[in-house]
Amino acid sequence: MPLAVVKSGALQGVSATPVDVEVNTGEGGEPRMILVGLPDAAVKESNDRVASALVNSGCRAPQTRSTINLAPGHIRKEGPLYDLPIAIGILASTGQLNVRNPSVLSDYLIAGELSLSGETRPVRGGLPLAIMARDAGLRGVLLPERSAREAALATGIEVHAVNSLDQARAFLEGRYESEPLTSPFADGSASAHVADYGVDFSEVKGQAGLRRAVEVAVAGAHNILMIGPPGSGKSMVAKRIPTIMPEPSLEEYLDILGVHSAAGRTIEEEDLHFRRPFRSPHHTISDVGLLGGGAVPGPGEISLAHNGVLFMDELPEFKRSVLEVLRQPLEDGEVTISRSAGKITIPSSFMLVAAMNPCPCGYLGDPRHECRCSITQIQRYRSRISGPLLDRIDIHVEAPALGIEELRDERPCESSATIRERISVALEIQRERFKGERAGFNSRMSHRHIRKYCQITKELGDLLQQAMEQLNLSARAYDRILKVSRTIADLAGSESILPNHLLEAIQFRALDRNLFY
């Protein structure tokens, strides 16, 4: 048959969309392949790779002019994932693919890069491609082995690994029996696959106030800023925050893997064996590196931290423009990127954990070191973080320097498991509270939710008003205090916000209180 159609897909952000690879041979003229359908440079190079792979796999390259169309034509196609479907389309179009069932090409999505020898190489987006194929009603997918192992995490669709063009051809012709790869979550269970983080909160010495603030932050999915001198344990605490977060649900885990897969990262490379991601970009990162983008928009660090933690150490050292791009994702839980190649929306629901020194030298308030910074230098240092960004961070907490006595203390501290149990109870209260609603966590409450779930007495209202006036807090900070108060009440198992809950929440606005002057 001169015309053959092979099912494939294109990545758009962190999801995939169907693409038909249409191959028409026998058009006469000199033997050459014409590729159309808005391909990028990597796709255009497929012609030479495919021709060599065909010959080295014992097949014939087209001896006439051939046209290959990647439909629909308005979607930009990128990457080498079309090598394998183009080669299969050429074999079908030139009569070199002897399929028993003519509909077999429409039953399977095919994607994969080819080496010149005909071996397959992994491609980005194995999991999103499998999910798209399942949702489109296809029977299965054919992918290179490493991509197939990733795609097998999607249940409800056959996933077959093919190591070469010849093997893919044999499978479609029925000469090669391949058992579909099985998902480790085929039974719908995830608990048996939880990975060990390798760190624990019991290793943190002292810092009772900081530990408490972190517990409150995780219990309500609040963003947190830690302020303290070098060596006070800010980074150590931050790296252990995922250990007290609840285990991801299967749906959350697949969302995490979908983002990383679209970015070309595998489970093994990212060490994401059923754990929440922890991303810690360097302060020299660019806007695009943090937010995402590029000629063809893709996920950045904030999306790679989806359903996990984004840790930004030395927060004032980041470029102002980089910090400002955080504002929309912190509010919306997603980021929208517009480029000439298209507009995409990528999920970026993360917990922001930031750390900073109290002053440029780092020793303001440290009893063992003298601070040599002037008030002007301190104000200039802190002004690198804009007010609107600080307002979006619910908790500002001090991380004081540790004394030798605390470091030598051998008494065991609370483990991550113990803290996680308390947090799980508070999160269960929130799940019941927001059942059927978009909020999900106290930190994401709208004004309507705050009025409904954060009601306080007149006496507490007067107390909060006094604090607002004395600290010159913004309206957004007012809402943050009420949200944090609600989380503290949930941890205490209280239906109402009590005075100690509100006072503790006010204490968690360290920068607003000019604590370090």
Secondary structure, 3 states (H helix, E strand, C coil): CCEEEEEEEEEECCEEEEEEEEEECCCCCCCCEEEECCECHHHHCHHHHHHHHHHHCCCCCCCCCEEEEEECCCCCECCCCCHHHHHHHHHHHCCCCCCCCCCHHHHEEECCEECCCCEEECCCCHHHHHHHHHHCCCCEEEECHHHHHHHCCCCCCEEEECCEHHHHHHHHHCCCCCCCCCCCCCCCCCHHHCCCCCCCHHHCCCCHHHHHHHHHHHHHCCCEEEECCCCCCHHHHHHCHHHHCCCCCHHHHHHHHHHHHHCCCCHHHHCCCCCCCEECCCCCCCHHHHHEECCCCEECHHHHCCCCEEEECCHHHCCHHHHHCCHHHHHHCEEEEEECCEEEEEECCCEEEEEECCCCCCCCCCCCCCCCCCHHHHHHHHCCCCHHHHHCCCEEEECCCCCHHHHHCCCCCCCHHHHHHHHHHHHHHHHHHCCCCCCCCHHHCCHHHHHHHCCCCHHHHHHHHHHHHHHCCCHHHHHHHHHHHHHHHHHCCCCCCCHHHHHHHHHCECCCCCCCC
